[in-house]
Amino acid sequence: MKKPIPTTSRFGVAVWLMVAGIHDLSAATFDEDFSGGLMAERWTVIGNSPLYLINDQAGDVRFSKPFGGGQTFQFVGAESRYRLRGDFDLRIDFRDAMIDRVGGNPGNQVQLNLTFGEQELSVVRSDEWIAGHNVHVFASPPSEWQGQQGTTATSGTLRVIRTGIHVQSYFNTTLLVATDYNSEDVAFTFTLQNNGTPDPTSVTFDNVAMTADLIIFRPLLSIHPDGTGAVTVSWTPDEAGWMLQVAPTTPPLLWILAPSGSTNPVTLATGAAARMYRLIKP
C-alpha cells in the first residue's frame, strides 16, 4: 500500500504528498557525482547544529565542524529524495575523514543510514571510546553494534545490498554483516556526526551509486501564500505525468483529479471547506 506523507499548510489547505510515482532512472539505475552540488530536487540537507559547514561547490560534498558545541549529539548530512524498492545495491564513497575522538564519548562517525520501514541500519566508520577506530553496522532494533572491525582508513566505500529480505553490509569489499530485514521501500541519508563530543571533524562524500528493481522519486512540494487569500502550490522538478488530486477531509476519501490536473504551479483558494490534495504519478 502506498503511504502518503502529510504536509499541512498554515493557510487553510491540507496537502498530502503521495509517494506514488515512479521516476524512470535508466532502468532503475542512478549515479550521483554531485557535479551540480546538493541539488534541492534530489537532496534535503539535514542537521541540528549551525557549527557545521557544507561545501558542495567542488564536485563533491564536504562537511566540517570546528571545535565546539559541547558534549551533545550533533550531526549534519543529506537525505535522498529517492526511495529504493525491491532488490537494490547502494553505495557511497568518502575520503579525508577526520574523526579522531579527543574529548567526550561515545565518539565521531561517518555514516550511511538506511530506513526499512520501522527498521534502521547504519554502516559506520568511526572513532569510539569503547572500540577506537573501526567500522561496524548499527542495527535498530535491537540497537546494537554488529560486525565490528578495526581500521584507521580515512577513505573507503560504504555499501548495502538487499536481495529479497536478505541484507548485506560492506566496507569496501569486506562483508561486515549479513542478516534479514524486510522488503519495504528504503530511504537513506549520509551523515557526519559528533556523538557526545566537541571535536573538530570533517569528511568528503562523493559518488552515490544506486540500482534497484524500482527507484521511486518524491518531487519537492512548495506551498506559498499569494497575498490574495489563496495559496500557490508548485513542485520540482516539473516533469510530465504528475497530477494533482483533491478529496474532502472527512471519510471516505474519494480522490478525484483536481481541476488544475498537471498544471504547475497552481493557485488554490482557501475557502471554509477543508480539503486535501495529493500529488501522484500513475
Secondary structure as GFF3:
##gff-version 3
##sequence-region A 1 282
A	DSSP	beta_strand	4	8	.	.	.	ID=ss1
A	DSSP	beta_strand	14	18	.	.	.	ID=ss2
A	DSSP	beta_strand	29	32	.	.	.	ID=ss3
A	DSSP	beta_strand	43	47	.	.	.	ID=ss4
A	DSSP	beta_strand	53	55	.	.	.	ID=ss5
A	DSSP	beta_strand	61	65	.	.	.	ID=ss6
A	DSSP	beta_strand	73	80	.	.	.	ID=ss7
A	DSSP	beta_strand	82	98	.	.	.	ID=ss8
A	DSSP	beta_strand	107	116	.	.	.	ID=ss9
A	DSSP	beta_strand	119	128	.	.	.	ID=ss10
A	DSSP	beta_strand	132	140	.	.	.	ID=ss11
A	DSSP	beta_strand	144	150	.	.	.	ID=ss12
A	DSSP	beta_strand	156	163	.	.	.	ID=ss13
A	DSSP	beta_strand	166	171	.	.	.	ID=ss14
A	DSSP	beta_strand	174	180	.	.	.	ID=ss15
A	DSSP	beta_strand	186	195	.	.	.	ID=ss16
A	DSSP	beta_strand	201	217	.	.	.	ID=ss17
A	DSSP	beta_strand	220	225	.	.	.	ID=ss18
A	DSSP	beta_strand	230	236	.	.	.	ID=ss19
A	DSSP	beta_strand	243	248	.	.	.	ID=ss20
A	DSSP	beta_strand	256	257	.	.	.	ID=ss21
A	DSSP	beta_strand	266	269	.	.	.	ID=ss22
A	DSSP	beta_strand	275	280	.	.	.	ID=ss23
###
